[in-house]
């Protein structure tokens, strides 16, 4: 369950970019994201705030109906509290994360479970704690 929630948070990582270095700011959909190198991975320092897929289609927001939340890509605020956007970014359901229109900027992606485990090990968790 923790891993699914983490994926819904839409942390992103990237490899193989030219003309750009991890640590530089990345602008996406009108917002500047700071980046940080952690081990061999580059991460945004905060969660996405996107209200649109990468192709510009709107991601439905604040879907309170659980039937809709489980049948289409959607995004919301943590605890449905818009004042937490600055602190937490947006929360995306799994359908938004895997949608072919793309959640992340070009060249970026939602990290895999293995990428999260690499991060956890790099920051000092021991293998018994990494699930």
Secondary structure, DSSP 8 states (H G I E B T S, - for coil): -HHHHHHHHT-EEE---SS--TTS-EEETTEEE-EEEETTEEEESS----SB-TTS-B-EE----HHHHTTS-EEE-GGG-GGGHHHH--EE-HHHHH-TT-SS-TTEEE--HHHHHHHHHHTT--TTT--
